[in-house]
Amino acid sequence: MRRATRPISEIVKTVFADLEKGRNVFREEMEEKWKQTLGPADARHSAPESLRKGILTVRVDSSAWMQEMSMRQRKILKALQSVYGKDKISRLHFKIGEF
């Protein structure tokens, strides 16, 4: 039995909605792991923003916290790689901004 045909716009809308759900789940998981890795006090000053081509971009709330995160970068990266793998997160990039 054949399925009823659906307009391509409906199919595309469904695909994008599913992709967005997947991104949101990953983002929530990453934010939780970020808090566990840094601890709640330090995590208040930074938040993961995006992950593209293995580079995790992290927003920090000041230049002082950018310096702090840069000094702790190796430790943070190793902790995240232990969860997600070296192929998923290969580098951290910090930038100042609101989150």
C-alpha positions as CSV (number, residue, x, y, z in Angstrom):
1,M,0.0,0.0,0.0
2,R,1.4,3.4,-1.0
3,R,1.7,6.3,1.5
4,A,-0.1,9.5,0.7
5,T,2.2,12.1,-0.8
6,R,3.1,15.1,1.2
7,P,4.2,18.5,0.0
8,I,7.9,19.0,0.0
9,S,7.6,22.0,2.2
10,E,6.0,19.8,4.9
11,I,8.8,17.3,4.6
12,V,11.5,20.0,4.8
13,K,9.8,21.5,7.8
14,T,9.8,18.2,9.6
15,V,13.5,17.5,8.8
16,F,14.5,20.9,10.1
17,A,12.4,20.5,13.2
18,D,14.1,17.1,13.9
19,L,17.5,18.6,13.4
20,E,16.8,21.5,15.8
21,K,15.6,19.0,18.4
22,G,18.9,17.1,18.1
23,R,20.8,20.4,18.4
24,N,18.9,21.4,21.5
25,V,19.5,18.0,23.2
26,F,23.2,18.2,22.5
27,R,23.4,21.8,23.7
28,E,21.6,20.9,26.9
29,E,23.9,17.9,27.4
30,M,27.0,20.0,26.7
31,E,25.9,22.8,29.1
32,E,25.4,20.2,31.9
33,K,28.8,18.6,31.2
34,W,30.3,22.1,31.2
35,K,28.9,22.8,34.6
36,Q,30.2,19.5,35.9
37,T,33.6,20.0,34.5
38,L,34.1,23.6,35.8
39,G,31.9,23.5,38.9
40,P,28.8,25.7,39.3
41,A,30.7,28.8,40.5
42,D,33.1,28.9,37.6
43,A,30.4,27.9,35.1
44,R,28.4,31.0,35.8
45,H,31.1,33.0,34.0
46,S,31.1,30.9,30.8
47,A,28.9,28.8,28.5
48,P,29.4,26.7,25.5
49,E,28.0,28.4,22.4
50,S,28.6,26.2,19.4
51,L,30.5,23.2,18.0
52,R,31.7,23.3,14.5
53,K,34.3,21.2,12.8
54,G,35.6,20.1,16.2
55,I,36.0,23.6,17.6
56,L,33.9,24.3,20.7
57,T,33.3,28.0,21.0
58,V,32.7,29.2,24.6
59,R,31.5,32.6,25.6
60,V,33.0,34.1,28.8
61,D,31.7,37.2,30.6
62,S,35.0,39.1,30.9
63,S,38.6,39.3,29.8
64,A,39.6,38.0,33.3
65,W,37.6,34.9,32.7
66,M,38.9,34.5,29.2
67,Q,42.4,34.5,30.6
68,E,41.4,32.0,33.3
69,M,39.7,29.6,30.8
70,S,42.7,29.9,28.5
71,M,45.0,28.8,31.3
72,R,42.8,25.8,32.1
73,Q,42.1,25.0,28.5
74,R,44.0,21.7,28.4
75,K,42.3,20.3,31.5
76,I,38.8,21.4,30.3
77,L,39.4,20.0,26.8
78,K,40.6,16.6,28.2
79,A,37.5,16.4,30.4
80,L,35.2,17.1,27.5
81,Q,37.0,14.7,25.2
82,S,36.6,11.9,27.7
83,V,32.9,12.3,27.3
84,Y,32.6,13.2,23.6
85,G,35.8,11.9,22.1
86,K,38.8,13.6,20.6
87,D,37.3,13.5,17.1
88,K,34.2,15.4,18.3
89,I,36.0,18.2,20.2
90,S,39.5,18.9,19.2
91,R,39.9,22.5,20.3
92,L,38.4,25.2,22.5
93,H,37.9,28.8,21.4
94,F,36.9,31.5,23.9
95,K,35.3,34.8,23.2
96,I,33.9,37.5,25.4
97,G,30.1,38.1,25.2
98,E,26.8,37.8,26.9
99,F,25.2,34.4,27.4
